[in-house]
């Protein structure tokens, strides 16, 4: 094996190791990988910017200049890339057999690890940096053999990564705190002991109102309502709150069935004996789902839990219906 081939192999394993770490980072995943690759691209640019000479300030010319810079040092094969601009979108194609990151790509996706294409992410970063505009990346096809395809286009980024800035932790730019289930459990228990009748409403209303704000923040980015709901339902899982699965999504009749797994409230109810009703129910999840579907379907929706893990079921089941029904 030649030295350059060995170095490419090491780089692929480095990315795979980063993906394994990113999978374990709360609110990390592909966002964390994208941030890491962007920072790496910036360092490369800062050191070798004398070799960067775009023909113009247009996005496609910027991408061509970036690939020329990388190609000068053998990082990529320039001939493997194709570019075509339609309006402000730059469509990019890559011959997968010529890509030095194919091992990382196929292994990460095969193992279900967070994955972003290092080359396409580099295009996104350099274009955003040079134009001083936010660009986003759409990775549309990654066949094991053939042509990979993606596109970069001007759009504001959806920020939901958990980051530390000085003494603060933030999610999407908003300050956050990390609290253990023990500490939160005793908070709920204190409310329950002094005012058990209000705890159910506190959990529901706080979740409902915060979820309306979350929906409104993401709504402009997703014209398709199901795609929007699916994005929002991934958010609690990243925080370790609950993992959702859409079982039924009937927009015409306005009915949805959602399964939930590993809700933190199951632990709270069982550990602190918080019996809020004859049939234990996750009121935070009910509020969240009612809010999302109220906004999505433009009608006041209600959510009821028909099965609960805290009562021995293998999952929690939530049914969403119009309040008027």
N, C-alpha and C positions, 0 to 999 in steps of 0.2 A: 504494500500500500504506500503510495506517495505521500509526502508530508502534507500537501494541500488537501488530499482526500481525508487524511486523518484529522486535520483541523476542522474540515466541514463536518465530520462525524462527531467530533467533540462539541461543535456549536449546536448540532441537532440535539445532543444529549443535554446540553445546557438549557436549551429551550424546554425540553421535556421536564427537566428538574424544576424549572420555573413554573411550569404548568401544574406540577404536583403540589408545589407550595401554594400557588394561587387558588387551587381548589379548596384549600383549608383556611383561606383568609376570609373572614366575614365581609360580605359585600364586595368581594374581590373578583374572582373568576376571570373571565375574559377582559373585564375592565382593567384589572391589575396587570394582566399580560400586555394589554394595549399601552398602558402607561409606561411599563418597563421598556417596551420596544421603542416608544416615542423618545424616552430619555436617552436610550442608546443611539438612536438616529441623530439626536441633537448633538451628542458628544462626537460622533463621526463627522457631522457637518462642521462643527467648530474647529476640528483639527484639520480638515481637508477642504475647507470652503474655497481655497484658492483654485481648486479644480472644478468648481461649480460655476457654469456659465450658461444660463438659460438664454435662448434666443429672444424671449419676450417674457412678460409677466403673466402670460396665459397659463392655465393649469397644466395643459398637455406639454407645453415647452418646459415647464418646471419639472415635470415627471421625467421627460427625456434627459434633461441635464442631470437629474439625480441618478438615473440608471447609468449614464455615461461615467459619472464619478465612481460609482461602485464597480463598474466594469473595468475601469483602468487598473484596479487592484485585484481583479480575479474573483471578486465576491459574487458576481452574477455573470450570466451570458447575455449580453445585450440583444443578440439576435432572437432570443427566446420570448421577447416581449413585443406586444402589439398595443397600440393606443388609437382610440377613436373618440372624438369629442362630439357630443350631441347636446346642443344648448350649453349648459354649464356642467354637464356630467361628462367625466372622462371614463370611458369604458376601457378596461385593461384586460388583456389576455396573456397567459403565460403557458408555454409548453411545459407540462409537468415533468416530463422526463429530463428536461434540462435544468430543473430547479434544484438548487443546493439544499433546500429545506424540505424535500419530499419525505424524508424519514420522520422528521418532526410532525409534519402535517398528517401523514397516514397513521402514525402511532398514537398521537394525541387524540385524534378523532376515534380511532379504534378502541382506545381505552376510556373514552368518555371524559377526557380531561379538557379544561378550558383551552380554547384554541383561537388564535388570530394569526393571519398570515404575516410573517415578518416583513416581506417585501411590500405587500400592498399597504400595510400599516405605515411603512416608511414613506410611501407616496403620499398618504394622507397627511402625515406630519409635515413633510417638507412643503407641501402645497399650502397648508394652513399657516405655516411659519412665514413663508415668503409673501403671501397675499394678505396676511393679517386678517384672515377670515376663518370661521369655523367650517371645517370640512368633515364629512362623515364617510364611512366605508361600508359598502354592501358587498359581502363575499357570496357570490351566487352559485358557484359550481367548483368542486374540487375532486374531479375523477382521478383514480389512481394512475390511469394512463390516458393521455389526451391533452386537452387544453383547460386549464383553470381560468375562471372568469371572475371579475369583480369590477366595481366602479367606485369612484370618489365623486362627491357632489357637495355643494355648499349647503350646510344645515347646522343648526345649533345642536350641541351635544346634550344627550340626556345624562345628567350627573347623578349617579346613585352609589358611587364608590365610597367606602368608609376610609377616611384618611386622618392622620394626626398632623396637626399644625401647631407647633409650640406646645402649650399646655392644654389645647383643646382637641377633641375628637369631633369630626363632623361627618354627616351623611348628606350628600347633595348640597353642600354649603351651609347646612344648618347644624348648629352645635348639638351633639348627642352625648349620652352617657351610657356606660355599661353597668348594669346592675345584675347581681346574682339572683337566681330563682329563689334562694332562701330569703334574701332581703325583700324582694318583691312580694313573696308569699306572706311574710309577716306584716307588710303594709296592708295587703288585702285582708288578712286576718283581723287587724286592728279595726278596719272599717266594718268588717262583718260583725265583730263583737259589739260595737257601739251603735251601728245602724245597719243591720243585716238587710233591711228592706230596700236600701238605696244602692247596695253594691251591684246588683244586677243592672240597674239603670246607669250607674257610673261606668261600668265596663262597656255597655252597649253604646251609650252616647259619645263617650270619648273616642271610641274606635270609629263610630259612624262619622263624626265631624272631621276627624283627622283624615279619614279615607276619602271624603269629599274633596279635601284640599289636594291630596295626592292625585286623585283622578283629574282634577282640573289642571294640574301642572303637566301631566303627561298627555292629555287629550289632544293638543294641537299636533302631536307627532305621529298619531296613529288614526288614519281615517277609517280603518276597519275596526269595528267595536270588539270583535272576538280577539283580534291581535292585541288590542289595548288591554282587555281584561286579562289575557294570558300574561302579558308583561307585568301587570300590577300584581298578579297572584304569585309570580316568582319572587317578588320583593320580600314578603314575610319569611319565605324559606331561607333567603340569604341572611336574614337576621336571626335565624334559629327560632322563630315564633311558631310557625306551622307550615307544613307543605301541602299545597292544594293540588287537586287533580280535577279537571272539568270532565264530568261524565255525560252531562246533557247541556246543550246550549241552543235553545229554540227561540230565536229572536222574534219569529212570527207570532207564536202563542205566548211569548214572554214567560218562559219557564226555564229554570236552570237547576241542575243537580251537581253539587260539588262535594267531593270527598276530601277530608282533611286528615293528615297523618302527623303524629308526634307533636301535638299542640302543647305548648308550655303550660296551659291552664289545666291540663289533665294532671300534671304533677302538683300544681297548686291545690286543686280540689282534694286530691287524695292525701297529700301530706298534711294539709291544715284543716281537713274536714269542713270544707266550705260548701255546704249543701244549700244552694240558692233556690231550689225548687224541688218538688218530688222527683222530677227527671232532670238530672244534671245537664246543663247546657253551656256551651262556650259562647258567652254573650259578646265577647270581643270579636270573634269570627263572624257572628251573626250581624253585628253592626257594620263590619267591613264589607261583607258581601252585599248587604242591603244598600249601602252607599254606592258601591261600584255599579250595581245593576240599575239603581235609580237614575244615575247619571247616563249610563249607556243607553237605556231604553226609554228615557224621557218620561218616565212614569213612576209614581211612588211605589217602591217595591218593599216587600217584607221577606224576611229570611227566618226559617225555623230549622232547628236541628232535630233530625229523626233518629239518629244513632250517635252514640258517643263512646270514645275509647275509654273514658273513665268508668263506664258501666260494663266494660268487658268486650265491647265491639272491637273489631280489628281496625276500624277507622271511624271518624266522625262523618256524618252525612248531613248536608245542608240542602234544603229545598228553597229556591227563590221564586216567589210568585207576586203578581200585583196585589197591593194592599186591598184593592177594591174587590178582589175575587172571593 
